[in-house]
């Protein structure tokens, strides 16, 4: 399934008739949606910036099965701030108790390395984040 959104194309201040410009796209593969029923009851969204003439952000919603394998579920290309705008909307259904937000340990570790450049201390951060007990966290 795929949905594409376009907006009118403007040449300066003049709208060009019979011409549209790409706005955003969303697509899913139905077998992945079916497989999601057998995954852990959460998913995460990750993204990567598209550069040069394309711009925007490619977002991917992924889930994890019982063997910790990752399953892509849905894909979208949007403006760079679109996910933040969508999450701020009051009527979006992405607020507690229906949904909870968490930080990605991989991104936290990458940011930690960028600022502090200590591989040894990065491992402490990762180990604490993945700890299953308070003792392991400490």
C-alpha positions in Angstrom: 0.0 0.0 0.0 1.3 3.5 -0.9 0.0 7.0 -0.4 1.6 10.0 -2.1 0.9 13.6 -1.2 1.6 16.5 -3.6 1.3 20.2 -3.4 0.8 22.9 -6.1 4.0 23.9 -7.8 5.0 27.6 -7.8 7.3 29.4 -10.1 8.2 32.3 -7.9 4.8 33.7 -6.7 2.8 32.2 -9.6 1.2 28.8 -9.3 1.9 26.6 -12.4 -1.4 25.0 -13.6 -1.5 21.3 -14.1 1.8 20.9 -12.3 2.3 19.5 -8.8 5.3 19.0 -6.6 6.1 16.0 -4.3 5.2 16.6 -0.7 5.4 13.3 1.2 5.0 9.6 0.7 4.0 6.7 3.0 4.2 3.0 2.1 3.9 -0.4 3.8 4.2 -4.0 2.7 1.2 -6.0 3.8 3.3 -9.2 4.7 5.2 -7.0 7.2 2.0 -5.8 8.8 0.9 -9.4 9.1 4.2 -10.4 10.6 4.0 -7.5 13.1 1.2 -9.5 14.9 3.9 -11.9 16.0 6.4 -9.3 17.2 6.9 -7.8 20.7 4.1 -5.2 21.4 6.2 -2.1 20.6 7.9 -0.5 17.7 10.4 2.2 17.1 10.9 4.9 14.5 14.3 5.7 13.1 15.2 8.1 10.4 18.0 9.3 8.1 18.3 12.6 6.4 18.1 12.7 2.6 20.6 15.1 1.2 21.3 17.2 -1.9 18.4 17.6 -4.3 15.9 15.4 -2.4 16.0 16.7 1.2 13.6 15.6 3.9 13.8 12.5 6.1 13.3 8.9 5.4 11.5 7.4 8.5 11.2 3.7 9.1 9.0 2.0 11.7 10.5 -1.3 12.9 9.5 -4.0 15.3 11.4 -6.8 17.0 10.4 -10.5 17.1 11.1 -12.9 20.0 14.5 -13.7 18.6 15.5 -10.0 18.6 15.4 -9.8 14.8 14.3 -6.5 13.4 11.3 -6.3 11.1 10.6 -3.1 9.0 6.9 -2.3 9.0 6.3 1.1 7.4 8.3 3.8 5.6 7.7 7.5 4.9 9.5 10.4 3.5 8.6 13.7 5.2 10.0 17.2 5.9 12.8 17.1 8.5 10.6 18.4 11.4 7.5 16.4 10.6 7.9 13.8 13.3 8.2 16.4 16.0 5.2 18.3 14.8 3.1 15.0 14.6 4.1 14.0 18.1 3.2 17.4 19.6 -0.4 17.3 18.2 -2.9 16.7 21.0 -5.2 14.5 19.0 -2.7 12.1 17.5 -3.1 9.1 19.8 0.6 9.0 20.6 0.4 10.0 24.2 0.3 8.0 27.4 -1.6 5.7 28.2 -1.8 4.6 24.5 1.8 5.2 23.7 5.1 5.9 25.4 8.3 7.5 24.2 11.8 6.3 24.9 15.3 7.2 23.9 17.4 5.1 21.6 20.5 3.7 23.3 22.4 3.5 20.0 21.8 7.2 19.3 22.6 8.2 22.9 25.9 6.3 22.6 26.7 7.9 19.3 26.0 11.4 20.8 28.0 10.5 23.9 31.0 9.6 21.7 30.7 12.8 19.6 30.9 14.9 22.8 33.1 13.0 25.1 35.1 10.5 22.8 35.5 7.9 25.5 34.9 4.4 24.3 35.3 3.0 27.8 32.7 5.3 29.3 30.4 4.7 26.3 30.3 1.0 27.3 29.3 2.0 30.9 26.4 4.0 29.3 25.3 1.1 27.1 25.6 -1.5 29.9 23.6 0.7 32.3 20.9 1.2 29.6 20.5 -2.5 28.9 20.7 -3.6 32.5 17.8 -5.7 33.7 18.3 -5.0 37.3 19.1 -2.0 39.6 22.4 -3.6 40.6 23.4 -4.1 37.0 22.5 -0.5 36.3 24.8 0.8 39.1 
